[in-house]
Amino acid sequence: MPAPVAVGIDGSPESLAAAEWAAREAVLRGRPLRLLHARNWHPRPGEAEITDAAGRHRARHLLRQAEERVRTACPDVRVYDEQVEGPASAALVKASADAEPLVLGSRGLGRITGLLVGSVALEVVARATGPVVLVRADGTTGETREAARTGRRDVVLGVDVTEPCDEVIEFAFEAARARHARLRVLHAWRAPDPLTLGPGEIGLVSDPQRAEEWLRFLTAVIQVWGDKYADVDVLRTVVDGRPSDALLKAASGAELLVVGHRLTDRPRIARTGPVTHTVIQQAVCPVAVVPHC
């Protein structure tokens, strides 16, 4: 059986929205959908049997609720559910190794109302060895003028041309191909500060010339992937500004935003880089975080 699209279920509106998104993703990819609920129970002495039965009953209810929602949204999806024991973060990190991808609900609240992504989701994103997609229960389909006019939304890929990562790029191309969507590849650059220029560095090059140079770098990075995925329409964009700001703006009407996360060799430190952390907190569209070495 092909690797499933997996989704964590806890009964929250966010997890149900994630389940519905994951069901559509499973149909797009031709994969089964795995609904996963983790029970971390600590019964008192003498109450283990009763507590266990109550926990299993609640888990079955939550999984049935999610299954009803995904079957309504996607009647053709192949779905199965599973209960596992242990902390949710550990169970979901383990599930990410075999999922294509793992999908979680996100409670990001944006710039104005504050920053809040669940601690479980943050830990899973930081530790997962496979791609993780975060889906919000609200605002996941922001619309641009172009989307309103054409009925098509982009898949947006953030790329650092100085350290491109094959796993991240391939995931984005596959996502765009599955959706018959345009892939917008974006690199953000910052003009050098005259005070920080070293000896021999050219500080008088105009911004348009710098943009053209970055665009050439980006084109070179993406060229081999464009040849491999010739059926995917690719838009290459370079922006002068902070990467997180550029990605959030580009993703405001996107189908999906794809970013990378470098796996650390210090497993006790569960954290993401500043750009990835910002976009998973503030982006209104689903965000795919793809780990790489």
N, C-alpha and C positions, 0 to 999 in steps of 0.2 A: 504494500500500500504506500502511495506517495506520502511524503511528510505533510502533516496537516497544517492548516491555519489554526492556531490555538488562541483562545481568549480566556482571560481570567474573569470569573463571575463572582460577585459578592452581593448582588441584589440592588446595588445603587443605580440611579439613572445613568451614570457614566458607564458602568459596566454593561448595561443593556444597550446603550448606544454603541459601545465597542463591539458587542456581540452582533448587532445588525451590520455594522461596517465589515466585521470579519466574515460574516456570511457572504456578503457581496464579493469580498476579496477571494474567498474560497471558490466561488462560482467562476470568477474571472480566471483564476489559476488552475481550475480543474482539479481541486484538491478537496479532501474532506475537512470538516470543521470540528474541532475538539473544544468542547465547553469544559472548563476546568474550575473546580471549586476546592480551595484549600481550607481544611479545618484544623485550627490550632487550639485544641481544647485541653483544659487542666482541671479535671474533676476532683472534687473533694473525696477523701477516703470514704468508701462505702457507697458512693454515688456514681461510680464509674459507669455502670450498666445503664442507668437512667439517663445520665448526661450524654452518653454515647448515642443512645437511641434518639434523644431529642435533637442532637446535633446532626445526625444522619437524616432525620426527617426534614429539618430546616434546609439542609443542603439539597435534598431531592426537590423541595419546593422551589428553591432559587434556580436550580438547573432546569426544571420544567418551565418556569416562567421565561427564562432566556430562550429555551428551545421553541416555545410558542411564538415568541417575537421573531426569531430568525426564520422560522418556517412561514410566517405571514409575509415577511419581507422577501424571502428567497425560497419559494416552494421546492426548487430543484436541488437545494443544498443537501449534501450528505453529512449528517451531523451525528455525533455521539458525545456522551458526557462522561465525566470522571470525577470522583471525589478522591482527594489525597490528604494525608495527614501531615501536619507540621506547619511552621510559619509560612504565611503566604509568599513572602519575598523569596524564601529559599525554594519553594515549590515552583514558582514562576520562573526563576532563574534557571532551574533545571529544565523546565519545559521549553525554554527558549532555544536550547541546544538542538532540539528536534523539530522546531516549528518553522513554518515558512509563510509569514512571520508569526510572532507572538503579538497579540493585540490587547491593550489595556485601556481602561477608562482613565481620563485625565480631568482633574478639577482646576486646571489653569484658569485664572480669573482676569488676566490681562493687566494693562498698565494702570488703569484708573482705579479699579476696585481692589488691587493688590495682587500678590503672587502666591499661588497655592496649588501645587501639584502634590498629590498624596505621597507620603513618605515611602510607601511600598513601591509605587510606580518609579519614584526617583532612584531607589535602591536597585530595582530590577534593571532599569536602563543603564545604570552605572556598572552592573556586574554581568549582564547578559552576554552570552557568547554568540547569540544570533540576533537578527533584526527585531526591533521592538517598535510597534506603532502605537502612539498615544492618540486617543480619540476623545473629544469633548462631547458632552451631552447637548451643548448649545453652541451656535455660531460656527458649525463645522463646514458650512458651505457658503462662505462669504463670496460675494459676486462682484466682478469687475465689469466695466462697460463692455469690454471685448467679450467676456463670457456671456453677458446678457444678449449681445448682438449675434454671436456665433453659436451659442449653446455649448461651447467647449471650454473646459478649464485645463490649465497646464499642470503638469507635474514639475515642481521646482527642485532643482538640485544645487546645493551649495558646494562649491569646490574651491579649495586653496591650491592654486596652480603650483605653489612651491612644494606641496606635499600631497599630490593626488593619490587617492586610494581606490584600487580597482574594485574592491567589494562594494563600496558606496556607489560608485559610478554604475556598476553593473546592475545593482538593485534598482536604481532610478530608471535606467533604460528598460529593464524588464517591466517595471510598473507602468511606464508610459506606453510600451507596446501593448500590454494587456488591456489598457483603457482606450487604445487608439487616440491617445492624447499627445499634444505637443510637449516636448521636454525643454524646459527653460533652464539652461545651465548658467549659473551666476557666480562670478568672482568679484569680491569687493576689495578695493585697494585704497590706500591712503597716500596722499601726496607727501613727500618728505618734508620735514621741518628744516628750514635753512640752518637752524642752530645745531642740528644733529648731523649735518652732512660731513662726511669725512674727507680727508685730502684726496683730491683727484676726482671726487664724485661730481656729477653734473647736476646742478641745482636749478638751472635756468630752462630746463625742458618744459614746454607748455603742457598743461593738463590734457589737451586733445592728443598730443603725441604720446604721453604716458598711457592714456586709455588705449590707443592703437597698439602699443607694445604689449600691454596686458591681454588684449584681445588676441593677439598673435600667439601668446603663450597658451591661453585657454584653448584656442583652436587646435594647437598642436597636441595638447593633452587629450582632447575629446576625439580627435580625428580617427583613431583606430576603432573607437567604439561606434562612431557614426558609420564607419564602413561595415562593422559587424551587424549593426541594427539599422540597415539602410531604409527600412520601412518606418522608422521613427523620425518625425519632423523635429529638428533641433534648433532652438534659438539660443545663441551665445550672447551673454550680456556681461559687461564689466561696469562696475559702479564705483565712484569715488565716495567712500564713506565707511562707517562701521559695518562689519559683516552682519551682525545681528540685526541692525536697523534695515539694511538692504534686504535681508532674507524675509523679515517680517512684512515689509512692504510688498515684496514680490509674491508672498504667500497669501496675501489678503483675499485673493479670489481664486486660489489654487485648489486643485483636487487633492494634492498631497505635497508635502515638503519633505525632502530627504536630506539628512545631514549625517555626518560621521561622528564616531566616538572612539578615540584611541584607548585600547585596553591597557591598563596599567600592569606593571609587573609587581605591584604591591597590592595584593588582593584585599588587604584590610582597609584600604582607602577606597570607599565607594563614592566617587564623584565624577561629574562630567566636566568638560571644558566650558569656559564662560559663554561661548557662542551657542553651543548646544543647550546649555542650561537656560539661557535667555529665551531661545525659540520654543523650547518645550513648555516654558511657563506662559508665554504670551501669544503664541500663534493660534489663530482661530480655526485653521484647517488641521486635519490629521497630520501628525509629524512622525516620520519613520527615522529612527536612530539606528544606524548600521555600525556595528563594532568592527574595528580593524586593528591590526598590530602596528 
